[in-house]
């Protein structure tokens, strides 16, 4: 079926590293502003330092104003001493604490650097190039990494 339409997924998990938050912000903003959409959103965002978290104030406001529909977990590889969130690279414990559990009505969307995808979901791959083209189409590739270890299946994960 469709990757997205209103009501298609009961739970949408967003797993991103650094600037991979950009497309996720658009989805969160759009879905939370739709009074007819009840999709629950969970975000796990990985960065190096606290000051690297883009749009943190807005994310925190959404979590406070939509506690039944939006939650966020931050993971820092170089956190300050007083940090209360996740520490290090995103691992199975972060996924279980911050994303919805695997299920038929759950989709996990992943966005970040190639290294981030390698760690959490496995890389995207390229299909054979069409005639006259240098690169083939970007394909999902097999699910590996942290999400596979946490029990998700390929059909529950979309990488971009």
C-alpha positions, 0 to 999 in steps of 0.5 A: 500500500501507500507509504503514507496517507492519513491514518495509514500508520498508528505509530510513526518512529523517526530515527535520525542523526544530526541534520537528518532531523530536517525532513522529520521536522516537516512530518512532525509539524504537518501531522501535529497540526492536523486535528484529524490525524491521530498518528503517534510520533516518537523521535530519537535524535542523535547528535554529538553535543547538546548545542548541535541539536537543531530545533530543540526548543520547538521539539520540546514544545511539541512534546509538552503540548502534545504529550499523547502524540509526540515524544522525543529522546535525545542521544549525545555522543559527547554529552555535558556532565549533567545530561539525562538523555541517551549517551554514546551512539544510538543502541537497542536500549535507545530504540526501545526507550524512544521508538514504538515497538515493532508491529504491523501498524508501525513504521520507522523512518531513518535519516542521517549520514551513511555512517549513521544508517550503517549503524542503525538500519544498514545502508541504502543501495543502488540498483543497476543504472539505466541506459545512459545513466551513471547511477541506478535508483536508490533502493532500501537494501537489507535491514541490519544494525540496531533496528534489526537487533531490536526486532524490526522487520524490513517492511517496518523501516524506511531509509532515506 
